[in-house]
Amino acid sequence: MSNPQSKVNGCLYCIVAPSGAGKSSLVAALLAEDNEIQLSISTTTRAPRPGEEEGREYRFVTRERFMVLVAEGEFLEYAEVYGNLYGTSRRWIEARRAFGSDVLLEIDWQGARQVRKLFPDMTYIYILPPSIEVLRERLVKRGKDAADVIERRLAAAREDLRHIDNADYVIINQDFATALADLMAVVRSLRLTAVRQIAKHAGLIPPN
């Protein structure tokens, strides 16, 4: 459980991947295994997809409302992707981290770059597909997008890969179970850093 008395903020994980690399599935599996992480729900102007619910996958708003929120300074970062706007709530993240909770963002590389400017201690994790061809196969099999949209997503994936060296960790999602174990290992290692352990277990350490 998160510790309200902690003198260090909760961890902030930014998980980035090309569309179809399996990011959402890995995040869902991680959250199912680890109840100490809270997922930041983004705000978007795109329409809900079948099965999506308000406040679960996204907060859905009009473009006009989104721009009002921008003007009010609500977003940590925001970007336009495939004609739709996506934004991350800065105030919510700051409040949860101050309480000691870990926060996870599913985000694109542009957003991760903006987040790092405001939160230099964030951890940038990149989910890499085995190859562009495997990525194409996955996008076709999931059946959500038309052929031209898939080609745009693949072009965006190639652009994403140009920025992979900004990541702190790279996980190759070839075998899902292995990728999930790698992701959980990153999370666990960050919680065991000296600064966090000393703050959390100060009572175990004799005074100087």
N, C-alpha and C positions, 0 to 999 in steps of 0.2 A: 504494500500500500504506500501511497505517497505520504511524505512527512511534512506537515505544515511548519515544523520547527527548523527545517533544513536551512542552512545558511547559504546554500548554493541553489541556483535555479535548476529546475528539471531539465533533462536533456532535450534537445531539439533535433529531430531527424528529418532531413529532406530527402525523399526518395524520388529519383528521376529515371525515366526510361522512355524509349520510343513507344509509340502506340502499338500494342500487340505483343510487347515483350513479356507480359505477365505480371506487371507491377501491381495491378489491383488485386489479383489473386494472391500474390505473396503478402501484400499488406493485410488482406482479410485473414489469411492464415496466421500471420504474426499476432494480430489483435485478438484472435480466438485463443491463442496460447498465452498471451501476456496482458493481463488486465491493468497493468500499471501505465500503459501507453494510451493517450487520448488522441484520436484522429481529428485533425482540424478539418472542418467541413467548409469547402470553398463556396463562394457565391458565384453564380454564372447567369448569363443572359440566354443560354441555349435552352431549348425546350426539353422537358423531361423525356427520357426514353421509356419504353414499356417496362414496367416493374419498378421504376425509380420512384422514390418518395421524397417529398419536401423535408429537408432537415436531416435526411439519412445519407444519401449520396451527395447532394448539393442543396444550397439554398437558391431557389430559382426566382429571379427578379427580371423586370423589364430593363432595357438598356437605359431608359431615362432614370429609373431608380438607381441603377448601378452608378451612373455618373454623379448622382447626388451623394452617394456613399463615398465616392472618390473625393469629392469636394469637402466632405466632412472629415477626411483623414482616417476613414475606417480601415483601409487596406494596408497591410504590410507590403504587399506587392500585387500588381495586377497586370494582365497581358491579354492580348487578343489572339486566339487560336482558332483557325478555320472559320473566321468570321464571327466568333462568339467571344465575349469577355469573361474572364475568370479572375477572381480576387480572393485574397487570404486575409482574414480578420487579424489585424495587428493587436488590438486591445484584448481579444480573447486569449491569444497566445501568451501575451505578457502576463495576464492574470493567472493562467494555469501554471506557467513556469515558476512564477513567484511563489506559488503555493507548494511547489516541489514536484509537480506532475510532469512526466515526460510527454512531449507533444510530437506528433508525426505529421508531416506534410507530404501529400502526393502532388508533385509540382513538375513544371518543365525546367529546362536548363536556364532559361532566361529568368524565371522566377527565383530559382535557387541562387543565381548571381545577385539578385536584388536582396534576398533574405540575408545572404552572408554579409552584405554591407551594413545591415542593421544589427545582426546577431553573429558576430565573428566566431562565436563558439559553436555554431550549428555544425552538424555532421552531415556531409553530402554523400549519399549512397546512390550509385548508378547501377541499374539493372540492365545487363547487356544480353541481347539475344545471341544464340550461337552463330547466326549469320543473317544477312539481309534476305536470303532466299527462304530461310526458316521463318523469318518474320513475315514475309509475303504469304507463305502457306498458312500461318496462324490467322492473319487478317482475313484471308479468303474463307477459311473454315469457320470462323466465328459468325460470318454471314450478316454483319451489321452494316457494312458499307458497300456502296456501289464501286465499280471498278475504278472510276476516275478518282474517287475519294481515297481508295487504297493506294493509288499511285502518288497522290499528294502526301499521304502519311509516310510512304517509303522515302520520298524526297526529304520530308521533314526529319526522318530518322537518320538519313545520311548527314544532314546538317547537325543534328544532335551529336553524332559521333565525333564531330570536329571539336567538341567542347568537353569530351570525356575526361581529359586530363585535369579538369577543375575539381573532379570528385576526390573524396577522401578514401572511399572504398568502391570497388567494382565487383559485382556479383554476376556470374554468368548463369542465366536461367536455361540450362540445357536439361537438367533433371530437376524437377520441382522440389522434391524432398531435400536434395542437396543444397539448392538455392535457399530454401527456407532455413535450413540449419545454419548456413553461412550468415544469413540476415540476423538470426537470433544470436549468433556468436558476436556479431558487431555490437548489437544492443547490450549484451551482457558485459562485454569488455569496456564499454563506455561507462557503465555504472560502477565499474571496479577501479576507475582512476583514483589516484591518491586523494585529490582534492575533494571528490565526492564521498569517498569512504571516511576520510577524516572528519568531514562535516557531519556525516550521518552517525558516526560512532565516536563522537568526541569524548563520551564518558569512559571509553576504554583506554584512552591515551592519557598518561600522567602529565600533569603540568610541568612546564620547564622550571 
